[in-house]
Amino acid sequence: MNELDLRAWLTLRSVDGVGSATIWTLVQAWGSPTAVLSASIADLRDRGCSPALADAIRRPLETVRQKQIDREVKVLSRRGVSILSCLDAAYPAALRSLPDPPTLLYCMGQWHPDDACAIAVVGSRRATPAGRAFTERLSQELAQAGWTVVSGLARGIDGAAHRGALAAGGRTIAVLGCGIDRTYPPEHAALRREIEARGVVVSEFSLGAAPHSYHFPQRNRIISGLSRGVVVTEATLESGSLITARLAADQGREVFAVPGSIRDDTSRGPHKLLRDGAKLVERAEDIILELWPQLEESARQRLTARAAAGGTEPAPRTQTLNSEEAEILGALGVDPLHIDVLAERTHLPASSLAATLLTLELRGLVRQLPGQLYLRL
């Protein structure tokens, strides 16, 4: 995007009382933000603008806002941030179908046509170790099957979703609730760099925008909007992930939820979604089988090609097990077990139990958690 066009977009976005839905209506009617800003008050009113909105569009920006735009243009150029407007051919088509598409997307990384086949995986910032382990495995399997994993770079489930996709050599998209020049939470700076190298980090907020709480519902509509479906793995009833799920349903996307222990608060959100009609998920295949009939033939071909090119078909779940391995897996469930409890249940000698657990972990069937806890994958 050239500087003149960028200034026009930033100027129109700075007009008081103009949000994403209004800008989308205006640029569809006039063809560009430059044309909107150049129109007379009479023309704007004739095209359906209220007198107050027409006056606001034609009123010169305050000096302080004009200086903010000047500063933003310079910083964007210096940092190498790419910008897509909702009128650009490269803008994600899935977002353009929303009633209020983000007018500008600030991007770091590269978009790929295959990102049209995306799944959002979201959940609690205060995820349990078991929830993080399951989310990472689920996202890894989705990426292995060719899907792009979308999440919000937050602590807990979001971070696990991104890591799982990266571990599979797949693509992942992180949608920020702050300006593209900020990383929130700051401890995810290294993870963000990995995502930029193998996917995209994106924001609709101006440079310097802080991660205010009211930004996250706006961010969540992009997460769901980019995706064919939204998976909630762990969430409390107050979690923003339920907002993402509701937005997904409103946008015509599929909603999936992972059941958990009735003792955990982080299971209450998914259980509510399941009661409300979300699809139950125990493994990646549950998601893929549900979405596959809805895909266009071209999308199916892309997914098949991606999985084949990377040798990324998920590992078969039916693996040959000896008697000790089968006994340990039978004793493990969705809740982590301490190794002492596992020893009591299996009656295996400590040395044999430890060796077999290590073997199962190397085969990707068991995950060790802090505190000598083990979880079946």
N, C-alpha and C positions, 0 to 999 in steps of 0.2 A: 504494500500500500504506500502510495507516495505521500509526501508531507502535507500537501494541500487537502487531499481527501481525509487524512487522519485528523487534521485540524477541524475539518467540517464535522466529522463524527463526534469529536470531543466537545465541540461547541454545542451541537444539538443536544448531546447528552447532559450538558451543564445547565440547560434551560430549566427554570423552576417549574415543577409540576409535570415534567416529561419523564415517563418511565419506559421500560423496555417495550411494553405492549403498544404504547402511543407512538414511539419511534418507529416500530415495525409497520404500523398502519400508515404513518406519514411517508416513509421511504417507499413503501409499495405504491402509494398514490402518486408520488412525485418522481420517483426513480432514483433519487440520491439525496443525501443530506445537504449537499450544496444547493440543489434545486429547492429544497424546503426552506433553507435559510434565505434564499434570494426571492422567494415569493412575496408578493404584497399582502398586506393585511386583508384586503378585499378578496384576493384569490384564496388565501388560507381559509377564510370564512366560507367562501363558496364551496370549498372542498370538504366542509364539515367541521372545521375547527371552531371551538367556542370563541367568543370575543376575548376572553381572558387568555386562552392558549395562544391565539394569533398575536395578541399584544406581547406576550412573553417571548415568543419566537423572534419577533422583529426588534425587541428591545436589546440594545448593545449589552454585552456581558460586562459585569463589574470588573474593574481593573485587577482585583485580587484573583478572580477566576481565570482571567486571561493569562495572568502570570503563571498560574498553576498549569495551564495547558502548554505554555511555552516550555516550562520546566519538564513536563512529562514527555513532550516530543523529543527533547534533547536526551533525556535519560534512556528512553526506549531505543533510540538510535545507537547510543553508546553501548548498551548492554546486549544488543543483538536479539531483542525480543521480537518475534514475528506477531503480526496482528491480522486477524481475519474479521471481516464484517459480515453481517448476516446476508449481504448481497453477493459475497464472493463465491465463485464456483467451488473453491476448496472448503468452504464452510460445511461442517457436518450436516448432511441432509436431515438426519433424525431431529436435530435441534430446530431446524427451520420449520418443522411441522408443529412446533409448540405455539400456543397463542401469544406467548411473551418470550420469544427467543432472545438470548443475550445479544445485544446489538454489536458488541465487540468482544472478541476472545483474544486475550493475551496468551501467547503460547511459547513454551520452551521445549524443544524436542521436535519430532517430526510426526505429522499425521500420516496414516497409511490407509489405502482403500479398505483393507481388511478390518479396520476398526469399526466398520459398519456392522460387524458381527461381535457385539460386546455384551457382557454380563456385568452388572453392578453387584459387588459383594460388600455389604456394610454391616455395622453393628456397634456394640458398646465400646466406649473408650476404656472402661474398667472391665475388660474381658477376663474371663478365667483362663488359666493355662490350657485347660482342655479346649476351650473355645478358640483360642489362638491357634492351637495345633490343628484342630479340625479345619479352620478357615484356611490356613496355609495349604493344607493338603487339598482341599476342595478347589482352591484357586489354581494350584499347580495342575490338577487334573483338567480343569477348564482350559488352561493355557495349552496343555499338551494336546487337547482336542481341537486347537486352532482358534479358540475364543480370546478376545481381548478383555482383560479384567479392569473394571472401572471402580474406583473408590475415592475416598476423600483425604488421604494422607494423615488422618488423625491417629492418635494413640490407639492401642488395642486391636480391634478387629480390622480396621482399615489398613494399618501397617502390615498385619499378617497377610491380608489379601494381596497387597502389592508384592510382598516378599515371595509369596507362593508362585505368582505369575513369573517373576524374575527367575526364580529357581528352576523353572521349567524352560527357560530360554524364550518365554513368550512376551507378548506386549501387554502393557498396562498403562492406564491413564489416571492421573491424579488431578482432581478438581479442588482448587483451593477456595477457602472462605476468606481470603485476604488478597492483597495485591501480589502480583507475580514476582515482585522484588523482595518479598518476605517469605520465610519458611516457618510454618506453624504446624506442629510443635517444632521448636528449634533442634531438638535431638534427632529429627528425621532429615537433617541436611544431607547426610551421606546417602540415605535411601532416595531422596529426591534426585540426587545426581545420577543414580543408577536408572531411575525412571526416565529422566531426560535423555539418557543414552539409548534406551530401548523402548521408548514410548513418548508420551507427552505429559507435561505439566501445564495446566490451563487455569485461567481465572478470568472473570468478567469485571473484576473490580479495578479501579484506578490504582496507579502506583502509590505505594505508601499506605494503602488502606489496611487498617488493623483488623484482626480476626474478631470483630464484634459478634455478639450472639445473634443479632438480627441478620447477619450475612449468611448464616448457615442454611436457613430454609431456602434462600435464593440459590446457594450453591447446590443444594440437594436436588432442585428441579433439573439442574444440568446433569448431575450424576444419573438420575433416572432417565432423563431425556436422551442421553447418549446410548442407552442400553436397550436390549430386547427384553430384558427382565431384571428384576432386583431380588437378590437373595439376602435375607437377614439371618445371620447365624446366631448372634447373641444380642439381646437388647432388653433394657428395663422398660417399664411402661411409659417412662418419661423420656425415653431416648429419642434423639432426632432421627434415628433410623426409621422409626415408625412414620415420621413425616415423609421421609424418602419413599417408603412403601405406599403411603397414601397418594403421593404425587404420581408414582408409577401407575397405580390403578387409574387415576384420573387421566393420565396420558395414554391409556390403552396398553400399557406394558403388563407383562405377567409378574406376579408377586410370589416369591418362594420363601419358605421359612424352615429353619432347622430345629427340631424338637430337642429339648434338653431335660435336665433333672427338675422335678417339681420343687426341689428344695432351693434352687438358685433363682435369685431375682432376675438374673440376666436371661432366664428362660421364659419369663412372663411375657415379654414383648413378642417373641416368635409364636408362643402358644396363643396369644390373642389374635395374631394374624391368621393362624391356622383355623381358629374358630370362625374368623370372618371370611374364610374361603381361600386362603393362600395355599399353594401346592406344597406338600411335605417333601423335604429333601433329606436324604441320607447319604447321597453320593452324587458326583457330577453327572452321572448318566441320567438321574432323575430330571435334571434341568434340561439336558440336551434332548432327551426323548420328548419332552413336553414342547420345546421350541422348534424342533426340527420340521414338523409339518407346516409351521407358519412361515418358514424361510422361503425366499425366492430361490429358483434353481441356481442362479448365479452365486448366491450366498452359500448354498450347499457345496457348490464346486470349489469355492474359495476355502471353505473350512476343511474340506477333504484334502485339498492341495497343501494347505499349511501344515496339517497334521502329518501328511506323508513326507513333506520336504524336510521336516525336522526330526523324523523318526519318533514322533511324539505321541503315538497312541498310548493311552493309559495302560499301565501294567495290568495283566489279568488278575482278577481277584481270586481265582481258583489256583492256588499254588500248592505244590506238594509239601505236606507237613509231616514231620515225624510225630510220634505219640506225645513227647514232651511239649513240642511246639503247639500242637493242637490243644493240649490240656491248658497251657498258659493262655492261649487266645480265648479259649472257652471261659476261663475265669475272669478275663478282663472285659469291661463294658464301656459305656459312654462316660462313666465317672472314673477319674484317676484312682488307682489303688496303690497304697504303700507296699513296698517289697515284702515287708513282714506279713501283711495281710495276704498277699499273693502266695507266700510260702505256706501259710496255714491252709489256704484253699487247695493248693496243688499237692502238698505233702512232698515237694521236691527238695532235695538237699540244697543248701545255700549256694554251693559252688556251681552245681548244675543249673540252678535257676538263673543265676547271674550270667552264666555263659550263654544260655538259651535266649535270655532277654536281649543280650547283645546281638546275637544272630538275627533275631526278629527285628531289632531296630535297624540293622544294616539292610535288611530286606524291605524296609519301609512299611512294616506291619505294626510296629509298636513305637511309641514316642516316649522317651524319658523326660520327665518334668522335674523342676527343682524339688528337693526334699525327698529324693528316692521314690517319687511317684511315677507310675507307669500308666499309659493310656493306649488302648487299642485304636488303630487307625482303620 
